[in-house]
Amino acid sequence: MGIIQRQALRNTLINFVGACLGGAVRMLTPIFVPSNAEVGLIGVLDAISGAFTLVFNLGYNQILVKLFPKYRNAENGHHGFLALGLMLSLIGILISFVIFFFFGDYLPNSDTDMALFKRFSLLIFPMIFFRMLYYNLDGYARMLYYTFVGVFLDTFLSKVFIVISMLLYMLAMVSFDYFIYLYAFSFCIPGLLILIFAWIRTPKIIMPTAELTSPAERKKIYEYILFGMLLGASGSIVVYIDQFMLTRMTSFEMVGIYTVLFFAARFILIPSTSIIRIAQVVISEAWEKNDRETIRDVYEKSAVNLMLIAVFLLGLGWTILNPFFSLHVKYAAYLEYSHIYLILGIGIAIEMGTGVNSAIIASSKHYRYNMYFSLLLGILLVILNYFLISEYQLVGAAVASAIAMTLVNFGRWFLLYKVYNLQPFNRNFLKALLLCVAYMVFCCVVDYPAHPILKMAINCVVLTLLFWGLVVTLKLSTDINKWLHKMKTKYF
């Protein structure tokens, strides 16, 4: 866990800084934009470009995970893996452009939403182009052990640009239309810069070599491309289906409310992305060496660490969300639906509590099961969303996500346990789980009269000291204890 711990802590720090910047903009947007429909528009632009990126990246990240360790050779330009990534990206971009051009206008549910969408629909094209480049080339950079670069570009630098754009809009220096243009451009920055970085960090730029394009390897690559597209399709359903179905079945206004609460809940996932990014590389190398002990160690520690972090953020967010929404009259609708955050957050906490199960499966010979689980998750989400949104609208979408994620993560755990005798739930995990349950009960019942800003400050300080004090005292996480001891030795 050494390399994972060092890089994950650094990545998590920059993730949190970037997420705080992006979160501040996202949470303040309802106050400054004309209506919740415009908030929904922002979410729809993000969802459409993100969905195309997930579906049509053509499995390049899967190709990297399965083949790059075998062809890692800086002097030989890594056998042309960079050129392969660029070619696949451009093909995926072209397919995405064609599909959106012919079918993009069928999403909005009303004439009003359609008119708003058409004003900005052309922005989808550059957003797809650069998000696709970022998605694939960030995977290439990660395989070179430059995990920090992608995190910095996507979760920090782009968020800084969004903050600047929002400030310009708040100060009436740009119109709402130009704010949306700048917002879309912020999604393009990481793709452009990661392309430059990957080019510089590859000493020798060559086309894919004969070894990499041999008939045997081509067969594997085609298989990974098909697998990646199916996995991406199911992944886009997982991430974006609730927003798409809400857009089609309700309105941009409802999507706007859901998007803000959904974003607040996804904040809980930030630490997991940092850990999984580097864990996937380590696990991939461990499978290559058949080092089961390293995989088991990563699995067990990731489950405890991710669950502790997720539940802490979930409880803390729940205690500050309602006070925050009470600060302005424009948050009235968000205050009414704030429990959606709790429902979504519970599903995310359960997912994180199962550790890096998806990364382990992705790097194993049973990697196809990740696609099966993702397809199952997508099917469950479509079915559950259809019935629950029809009946309960926003709450139905949140419940559908929580149920589907829980069922599929149980399936991933069962596969790893039956096939490889790997499972992360030991006595230490049970102790951590009991602490998490007690902490969440406390967060749900605690309330006292105070000004909202004072209440948020008190909750942040008290809950942080209480929760992590107990984690350290009970020695629930060796990684966290070691890091805190290191910080104490270094700074005190």
N, C-alpha and C positions, 0 to 999 in steps of 0.2 A: 504493500500500500504506500510505500515511501514516495515514489514518483507521482502516484495518484494524489496523495495528500498534499504534496508541495504545489503541484499545478492546479489542483482543484481549489485550494484555498485562495490562490491568486486569481483564478478565473472567477470564483464566487464573489470575491471582493469587487472586481470590475463589473460583474453581472449585477450586483446589488446597486452599485452607483448608477449604472446605466438604467436599471429598472426603476430606480427612484426618480430619475429624470423623466423617463418615459411615462412612469406612473403618475407623476405630478401633472404632466400635460394631459394624459388621458382622463384623470379624475377632475381636472379643472375645465376641460373642454366643454362640458354641458353648460357651464356658466357663461361662456363667451361666444359660443356659436349660436346662430339664430334659433335653432330648435333641436329636439332629440332626433329628428329626421336627418339632420346634417351629421350628427354623431353616428347614426346608423350608416350613412354614406361612407364615412371614413372606415368603419368596420367592414363594409362590403368590398371596398377597394382592396383592403388588406387580405380579406378572405379569398377573393377571386385570384389575385396574383399568387398568393400562397398555395392555393389548391393546385393550380397549374404547375407550379414549381415542384410540388411533391409528386404529382402523377408523372410528369414528363422529364424528370431528371435522368431517366433511362438507366437507373440502377448503378450509376457510377460509384456511389459510396459502397454498395455491396461488392462491386468489382474490386475496389480498393481493399476492403476488409479481407476478401478471400484470396486475392492474388498479389497485392503489393508486397507483403513480407517476402515472398519468393523472389521478386524482381527488384528489390531495393538495391540500388547501385548508383550512387551519386555521379561517379565518373562516367557512367554510361547513360546519364540522363534518366535513370530509373526506367530504362527500356521504353521511353516514350509515353509514360503514363499521363503526363501533363497534356500532350497533344491529344491523346485519347479522350481525356476529360473535356477538352475544348470542343472536339468534334461531336461528342455525345450531347454536350450542352446546346450547341447550335442546332442540332437536329431537333432536340426537344423544344427549343424556343420556336422554331418554325412550325412544328405541329401545334403548339399552343396558340400561336397567332392565328392560324387558319381556323381552329375550332372556335376561338373567342369571336372572331370576325363574323362567323355565321350564326352563332348561338348565344352570344353575349347579352342580347337584348330581351331574352325570355325570362330573366330572373325577377325583376320588380313586379309587385303585385297590383299596383295602381298607376293611373296616369300621372299623378303627382310625383310618385317615386320614380317613375320612368323618366319624366322630364328632368328631375334632379340628377339621375344617373347618367343620362345622355350628355349632360354638360361636361362630365369628367371621364367618360368611359375610355377615351383615347389614352389616358394615363396608364391604363392597364398594360399597354404594350411595353413601354420602357420598364415598368415595374417587373413584369415577367422576365424580360431580357436580363436585367442585372441581378434579380433574385435567383435566377437559375444559375448564373455564373458563380454567385456567392455560394450557393448550396453545394455545388459540386467541387469547386476549388477550395472551399474551406475543408472539405473532407480530405483533399490532397494535402493541404497544409497540416492537418492533424496527423496524417500518416508520417509526415516528416518531423513529428513531435512539436510542431509550432501550434499548440492548441490555444495559446493566449491571443494570437493574432485575430482569429475569427471572432472570438468573444469581444475583443476590444472594438473591432470595426462594427459589428452588428448590434451589440448591446450597449455600447458606450458612445462611439463617435456618431452613429446615426441618430441616437437619442439626443445628443447635444444639438445636432442640426434641427431636430424637431422642436426642441426647447427654444432655440433662436427664432424659428419660424413662428411659434406661438407668441413669443414676446413681440415680434414685429406686428402680428395681427392684433394683439391686445392693445398695443400702442397706436393702433389705427394707421400704421405705416404701410400696410398692405391690405388689400381687400380679402374677403373670405375665399374668393376664387384663387387668388395668388397663394393664400395659405395652403390650400389643397394641392396646388402645384408643387410648392416647397415640401409639403408632407410626402408627396409621391417621390420627389427627388431624394429624400432622405433614405428611401429604400434602395436607391440606385448606388449610393456611395460605397457601401461595403463590397458590392460586386466588382466595381471598377478597381478599387484598391487591392482586393484580394487577388485579382488577375495580375496586377503589377507585382505584388509580393511573390506570387507563385512563380512568375517568370524570372524574377531576380534570384530566388532561392533554388532554382534548377540550373546548375552550372552548365549543362549541355542540353539544349532544346533539340529534340529529334522526333521524328515520326515514330509510331509504334514499331518495335523491332520485329524481326522474323520470328524470334522465340515467342514473343507476346501474341503474334498474329498467326501462329501455327494452327493447323486444323483442330488439334485437341484443345488448344486454349481458346480459339474462336468459338468452339462449341460451348465452352464454359461461359464465355463472355455473353453470348446470345442468351444463354439460360439465365444469367444474372440480370440481363437487361429486362427480359420478360418478368422475372421475379421482382425486380425493382419497380417496374410499372404497376404490377398488381399490388405490391406492398405500398407503393406511393398512393395508389387509388384508395386503398383502404385507409391509409394514413390521413389522406385529405378528408375522408369522411369523418374520421375520428376527431380531427381538429376543427373542421369547418362545417360539418353537416348541420349542426344546430342553428348556426347563423344563416345558412342557405335556406333551411326549411322555415325558419322564422320569417325570413325575407319574403318567401313565396306564400306563406300561410297567414302572415300578419301584416306588418308594415315596417318601413325604415325606422319609425319612431320606437317600436318595440325592440327592434334590433339594436338601436342605440342604447337603450337601457340595459339590455342583456350584455352587450359588448363591454360596457364599463365594468359590470359585475364579473363577467367572465375574465376580463383582464386582471382584475383584483385577485381572483382566485388563482389564475395562472402564475401570479407572482410567487406562489408557493413552490413552483417547479424550478425556479432559478437555480438553487443549489444542485439539483439533480442533473441539470444539463451540464454543469461544470464537471461533475464527477463522472458522468457517463461518457463524456467526450474523450477523456483520457483513459478511463477504465476500458473502453472498447478496444483501444490500441493495445493495452497491456494484456487483456483477455485474448485478443487475436494472436499475439505472440505466444501466450501460454498454451493455447490449443495447438499451435504449430509444434511446440515442444512436448505436448501431452502432459503439461504440468498441472495436474488436477488440484494440487494443494494451493497453488497460487489462485486458481479460479475460485476454490472454496473460500479462501481467506477474503478475497475481494467481495464475493457474494454476501458472506455473513456480515462483514463490517459495513458494506454499503447499505444493507437493509436497516441496521440499527441507526446509522448516522443519518440516512435520508428520512427515516420515520421521525426521529427526534426533531430534525430541522423543520420538516413539513408540519408537524403538529404544533410546534412552537409558533410558526408563522400563521397557521390557521387560527389558533386561539387569540394571538395578538391582533391579527387583522379583524377578527370578529368583535373585539372589545373597542376598537377605534373606528370601525366603519360607521356605525350609527351616530356617534358623536360628530363625525366628520360630515355626514349627510345632513345633520341638523343645522349646519352653519349657514345654509343659503336656501332660499325658497325654491330655486330651480332644481334642487335635489329631492323635492317631495316625492316624485315617482320612484327615485332610486331608494329612498328610505322605505317606501312601501314594499319593495321587492328585495330588500337587503338579505333576506334569508336564502336567496338564491346563491349568494356567496358561500354560505355555510354548507349547503348541499353539494355544490361543485367542489368545495375544498375537502370535504370528507372523502369524496371519490379520488381526488388527487393524493391525499394522504395515504389511502389504502394502496394506491399504485406505487408510491414511493416506498412504502413499508415492505414491498416485495423485492426491493433492491434492484440490481442491474440484471434482472432475469432476461429481459429482451436482448441486451448486449451479449450475454452468454450464449443464448440460442442463436443469435445472428452470426456468431463466429464459429459455431459448432457444425458438425456434418448434418445436423437436423435443422439447419438454418431456414429451410422451407416452412417449418412450422410457424415461424414468425409471420409469414404471409398468411397462413391459415388462421392464426389467431387474430391478425389484423382484419382479415376479411370477415371473420366471425364478429369482431367488434363493430365493424362497419354495418353489417347486416342487423345486429342488435340495435345499433343506434338509429338506423333508418326506421325500423319497425317501431321501436319504443317512442321515438320522437313523433312519428306520424300520429300514433294514438294519444300520447300524453300531451303533445302541443295542441291537438284538436280540443282536448278536454281542459287542460290547465295552462296553456300558452307558455309563458316564460318559466314558470315553476316546473312544468312538464318536461321542458328541454333539459333543465338542470338535473331532475330526477333520472331521466333517461341516461344521461352521461354517467352519473354515479353508479347506477346499477350495471351498465354495460362494462365499465372499467373494472369493477369488482369481480364480475364473473370471468372476464378474460384473464385477469392477472392470477386468479386462482388456477386457471387452466395452464398458464405458463409455469407456475410453481409445481403443479402436478407432473408436468412433462419432465422438468429437470430432476425431480425427485425419483420418478420411476425409471428414467433412462440412465441417469448419471449418478443417482444417489446424492444429489446436491440439493440442499435446502437451507435457508438462512435462519431458521427459527430455533434458537437455542435458549438456554436459561436466561442469558443476558438480554436477549430480545424480549422475553416474557416480562422481565422486570421493567424494561423500557416501555413496553406496551401498557403496563399497569400505571406507570407514571403519566403517560400520555392521556389515558382515559381520565384519571383524576384531574389533570390539568385542564382538559376540555370541559369537564363538568364545572370546574371553578370558573372558567371563562364565560360559560353560558349563564351562570347565576349571579355573578358579581355585578353590582350596580350601586351607585351612590350619587347624591346630588352634587353637581359641580359644573362649572362652565365647560363646554365641549372641548376647548383647546387644553384646558388644565386636565380634564379627564383623560384625554389622549396621551398627554405627557406622563401622567402618573401611571397609567396602564403600561406604557412602554417600559418605564424604568422598573416598576415593581415586578411585572411578569418576566422580564428578562433576567433580573437577579434571582428571582424565585426558581424559575425553571432550570436555568443553567447551573445555579448553585446546587440544586438537587442532582442534576446529571453528573456533575463533578464529584459530589459527595458519595453518590452511589456507584461511581466508577462504571457508568453504563457504556462509555465509548472511550477506548484506549486512544484513538486518534485525536479526539477532542481534548482529552486530558493532557496528552503529550504536547499538543499545540498551545494550550493555555500555559502549561509549565514553561515552554520555550519562550512565549511572550513575556511571562513574568521574569524569567532569567535575563532576557534581553533588555527589557525596559524598566525594570524595578529593582 
